[in-house]
Amino acid sequence: MESPTPYSYHIFLFPFRWYKKDSKYKIPSIKEMEIFEEELKQIGWKSSDYVKFESSQDYNEYQYFYPFVRDVLYDFGDSNEHLIRHLTQEIKKDSKYIIHINKKLVKENKLKDKYELEITSIDLNFYSTGVGILSFHLKNEKYDEKKDVLAINQFGRRIYPSFLGNTGIEFTRERELAQRIEINTSLKSTNDDNITKKYSDLKNYSNILLDECVISDNINCFLQKPHGKFKILSLLDDRMFTISWMGADNELMGNLAKYDTDTYGFEENDFWSKYIFVDVNEQTIWNKKMRKQMLEKQTYARWVEYKSTNPKDSKSLPSPTLYGISRYSFVALSSLYFDMPLVHTKTIYYKMIELSLVQRASVINFSWVISDISKELNKKEDFNKDEIKNRIEHLYRNYIRFINKMYFREITAQEQGIELYDMLQNIMKIEGQVKDLDNEINELHQFGTMIV
């Protein structure tokens, strides 16, 4: 029986910081947002204002969120106070995201030597807080084994090595980094050869001490033209955030949903643990008690005993669905023949996660700007008072706007959406980070008001 849906669906999201190279403010003005957009259009991006529904899914997604939240989720042009700009790439059917795996990993773990995923879209949102999110939306219609889905998530998300060995980058590729990644679209054919050159030996990667970690050309080519006016920096680490839905067989879903002695099967399941925490070869939690506690805390199991009705014979069918959340992943698992969780993951949950990432990235960016201003103050006593005061006021105004327009305690009236959003906020520790930032901003602003 042929599956009506892909075996799995993957979205990799890259949060980044952007600012004009000659700007001292680091939080962009409306004019700088317009200049950045024009540069992006020169490398193949197209504007995509949200002016009409293309499908019932568009309508359902739009209605899911409170009206005051939509301004930061959708690009309404000038009417949403320039909070967000949304751009898209032209994608044809033969566009591929190809992940090549190191030969040693292929042999030891019985993986494929490469994974070819169909690109359904490549999107770019950038925001008035000086952050942006580049996202790759990918469909897997070839690989149906669990280990292959895990490999796609693990090796498809990394943009530079997180560690190096005596053999340089080869050591990393034998463990956690793809041998290389190719992205082929109608306009671009890219690879990450610059990573190999930069991290090939000690003489090269020691230069990182004087500069930021090198981001893969697969990312850079979508975000800046050669000798452009803007600086692009990774805001989190070497990993893109991973969203993944997988269609599971009845045996796996039955094992995960099994309830025995106050414990569901997913709380002790090796695959579910690897899926949430984006592991392939080994667990990253070698403590059964700790793993059980974390899986219980980071699994949304409202639908673990759900049963759907077969429209052909009206019989009830077990259709459990599980969602898992970590600081760097959101994963969903349901029956291969029950596609509603896939639809929700691609639409409303994607938007929910993107908003949470924008909040987290904006907080980090604001902290970065505060640090820059503090360095300027500590560097010399005869600093330019008017300039520092203007920078503090500019930062403070944008922070207030962020609190009022981008940071929300609740984004939907739907019960499941409220619960999932709360989980995302708690696991990403966003509320605590916003409180800490509030104290830093207010102290700096108070200092700014005393400058005469």
N, C-alpha and C positions, 0 to 999 in steps of 0.2 A: 504493500500500500504506500503510495507516494505521499510525502508530507506536504500539506498545503502551506506551510510556513518554512522559513529557513531553519537550519539546525541551531543557529545562534545569531545574535545581533550584538554589535559592539559599537560603542561611541567612546572615542578618546578625546579628552578635553585638556587643552593646554592653557592654563591661566598665565598671563604675562603682564609685565609693567611696561608702559610706553610713555615717552615724553620727548619733547623737542630738544635736540642736543644743545642749542644755545639758550635754553630757558633756565632761569634760576628757580622758578616756582615748582616745577616737577609735577604739579597738578594742572592739567591742560585747561586753557581757555576755550570758549566756543570757536574762536578763530582757528586755534591750533587743532581742534577736532576736525574742522573743515579741511585744513591743509593735509592732515593725516589721511583723511578719506580720499582726497585727490591722489595722493601718492599710492594708496592701495589700489585705486582704480587703474593706475598705470601698470600694475603687475597682474591685472586680470580679474579683479573683484568688481562686482556689480551691486549697485544699491538695491535694496529690497524692502521698501516701505510696506507696512502691514495695512493694506487698504481693502482687502476682501478675503472671504473664506474660499479656499480651493476645494475643500471637502468637508464632510460631516465631522471628521476628526478635528479639523481646524476649529470648527464651532464648539465642539465638546471641550477642547483644551482651553479655549478662550473663556468659556462660561465657568470653568472650574475655579478660576481665580477671582478674588475680590477686585472690583474696578480700580481701586487705588494701587493695586499691585501691578496691574497690566502695563503701566507707563514704563516700568523698568524691564519688563519681559518682552515687549514688542516695540518695534520702531515705527512710531506714528508720524515721523517727519519732525517738523518744527513744533508740533502741538504738544509734545511731551517734554518740553524744556531742555531738549538736547541731552537727555539722560543717557541714551543709548543710540548707537548706529549699528545697523544690521546689514552685512554684506554677504553675498553668495558667490560661489564659483560655478562656472558652467561645467556640468558633468554629463558625459555620455555613457552608454551602456557598457562599453569595454574598459571603463576606468577601474584600475586595480590598486589595492594596497597590499604589497607583497612583503612578507616577513621571511627572511632567510635565516635558518637556524644553524648554529655551529655544528660541525660534523661530529665532534665528541658528544655533544648533547643528543644528537640524533641517534647515535649508536647506543649510548648508555640508557636512554629513556624511551627508546623506540618512538621517537617523534618523526614527523614529516620533515624533509629537508627544507621545505618552504610552504608557506600558507598564503594562498591567493584569495583575497576578500574583495567582493564587489563594493565599490564606493557608491553609496546612494546620495550623499551630499557632503560638501565641505562648507562650513559656515564660519563666519567671523562676527563677533559682537565686540565693540569697544565702548567704553563708558566714560562719563564725565569725571570719574574719580581717578583716571589715569591707569586703569587696568583694562584688560581685554581677555576674551576666551576664543581660541581657535578650536574648532571641533571637527573630527573626522567621523562620519557615520558609515558603518560598514556592515555588510551582510555576508554571512557564511552559509553557502549552499552545498559545500563539498565535504566537510569534515564533521562526522557525527559522533566521534568518540570523546569521552569526557576529558581525557588528557590533552586532546587537541584544542579544545575550547580553553582549557587552562593555559596552554602554551600561547595561544593567540593573545589572551589578556596580559600575560606576563611579558612576552617579548615584543608585543606590538606597542606598548605604552612608553618604553624607555627612550629618552632623547639624548642622553650622554651617560657615561659610566659612573656608577655610584661609588665604585672603589676600583683600585688597580693593583695588580700583582707584579712580581719580578719580570714577568713577560709582557708587561704593559696591558694594553686593552684586550689581548687574546685571553688573558686570565679571566677577565670579566665576561667575555663572550662564551667561555666554557661553563658559565654559571648562570648569569642573569641578563645578559645583553644579547640582542639579536646580532647575527653576523653582519647583516645590513638590512635596511628597509628601503624599498622602492615605492614611490607614489607616482602612478601614471594616470594623468587625466587628459582631456582634450587639449588643454593649454600648456601643461607642464609634464615633464618627466624628470623626477628628482631622485636623489639618493643621499646617503649620509657619509660620503667619502671624506668630508672635512673632519669627521670624528676620528677616523683612522689616522689621518695625518697629524692631528693635534695631540692625540694620546698614544702615539706609536712608541715613544721612548721618553726617558726621564728628561732629556734636554728640552723636549717640546712641552711636556705637560707641567714642567716647573714654572713656565711662564704664566700659568693660571694664577700663581700667587700675586701677580701684578694686574690681573684682569679677572673678569667673571668666567665661570665655566662656559665652555664653548657649546652652543646649542646646535643640534643637527641642522644641516642645510635643508632637510625635509621640512623643518619648521620655518627657518629664516626666509626661505624663498617665497613663502606665503605672507610674510609680515613686513618685509622691507626690501626696497630696491637697492642696488649697489650705490653707495655714497649718498644714501637718502638723508633726510633731515631729522629722522627720529631714531631714538635708541630703544631697543627691545631687550628686555631682561626676563628671565624665568623668575616667577614669584614663589614657587614652592620648591620642588627639588628635581631630581632627574626623571621623575615619573609623571606622565600625564594621568589625570583622573580617569578611572575606568568605569564605564557603565556597560553592563552586559546582561542580556537575557539568553537563557538556554532552554530549549525544549527537551525534556527528559522522558525516558521510557517509564512504563508503569512500575517496573521493578524498583528503580531508583526512587521514584516518588513514594512508592509504598514503604520503602525502608525509612525514608526521611519522616514520613507522617505517622509511622507506627508509634503507639503510645503504650508504655509499659512501666509500671512502678514509678509514677509521677515524672516520667522522662520521655520526651519525644525523641525519635531516632536522629533528627538533625542535630541534637545537642551533643552527640558523640560520633558524628559521621566525619570521616577523614576528607571525603570529597567536598562536603559543604564547607568545612573549615578552609580548605585550599581555595575554594571558589570565592569566598568572602575576602580572604586576606591575600588573594592573588599570588598563590604559590603554585609551583609545578612539581618539583622533585620531592622536596621534603616539607614537613610542617614547620612553621615558624613558632609554634607553641608546643614545647615538649613538657607539658604539665597537664595531665588529664583534668584535674580539678579546675585549674585556671582556664583551660580551653572550654570546658563545659559552661563556666560562668560567662565567658566572653561570647560564646555562641548564643547563649540564652539572651544576653543583653543586646547583642547586635543583630538579632534576627527578628524580623517582623512577621509573626506567625498567625495573624488573624484568620487567614484562609487555609490553614494547614489541614483542616478536616472538611474542606469545601467539596460539595458534590454538585455536578451540573446535570442538566436534563438533556438527553439525546433527542433532538427534534424528530428523528425518524421513527423511534418506537416509544418515546416518552419515558424511557428507563433512566434511572439515576446512575450517574457514573462518577466515581471518585476523581476529583480534579483539584488536588491540593496545589497551593501556590505559596512560595516562600520568597521573601525579600531579605537581603543582607546588606548591611551598611558598615563601612569602615571610614577612616579619614581620607582614604584615597580610592574608594570603590563603592559602587552601588550595583548589586547583582540581583537578578530575578530568576526563578526556576519554576517552571510549570510544565504541564503536559505538552508534548509537541503538537497535539491536535486541539489545544485550547489556547487560542491566540490572543485573548483579551489582555492578559498581562504583558504580552509583547507590545501591543498597541499603546497601553498606558506607559510602559517604560520608554518608548520612543517619543512620547508626546508630553503628557502632564508631568511625569516624574523627571524626565529630562529637563524640563523648564524649572522644576522645583530645585533640582540639584544645581543647575546652572546659577540660579539666584543665590543659593547658599555659597557656591564657590566665589561668586562676585563679591558677596559680603566679606568672606574670609580674605580674599585677595585685596580688597579695598582697605581693610583694617591693616594688613601687612604693609600696603603701600603708604598709608598715612603714617605708620610708625617709621617707615624708611625716611619720609620727608622730615618728620620731627628730628630724627637722628642727624640728617644733613644740616638742619638749622642749628641744632645744638653744637655740632662740630664747628660751625662758623663762629658761634658765640665763644666757644672755648679757645679757638685758635688765636684770637687777638682781641685786645680790649678796645681798640679804636675801630670797631666794625661800623659799617655804614648803617646808622640808626634808621633812616627812612626806608632803606631797602629791606632790612630785617623786619621792621614793623609791617611793611606791605606784604612780605612773604607770610608772616604769621596770620595776618588778616585774611589773606587769600586761602590759606590752609583752613582756617577756622570756618569761613563761609562755606567751603566745600564739604567740610565735616558735618556741619549742621544740615546741609542739603542731603548728605548721605543718610543721616539718621532719620530724616523726615520722608525721604523718597525711596530709599533702598533697603533699609533695615526694618523688618517687620516681625512682630511676635507671632502673627498668624496670617496666613495668605489665602485660605480657603475656608468655606463653611462645611466642606465634606469631612466626615469623621475620619476616614482613612487618611486623607490628606493632612489633617491636623496632626495625627499620630506620627506619620512618616516625617513630616517637617520638624516636629519636636525631636525625633530621633536624630535627624541630620544635624540640627542645631546643637544638640547635646554632645554627639560624638565628635563633631568638629570644634567643640568648645567655643562657639562664636559669641554667645552671650557674655562669657567671662572676658574674652578678648576685647569686646566692645566696651565693657566697663573699665578695663585697664586703659584702653585708648582714651576714653572720656576723661580720665584723671590726667593723663599726659597732656592732652589737648588743652584742657582748662588751665593747667599750671603754666603752659607756654603762652596761652592767650592772656592770662593775668600779667605775666612778665611783659608781654607786648604792650599792654595798656600803660605800663609804668615808664616805657621808653619816651623820653621827651627830647 
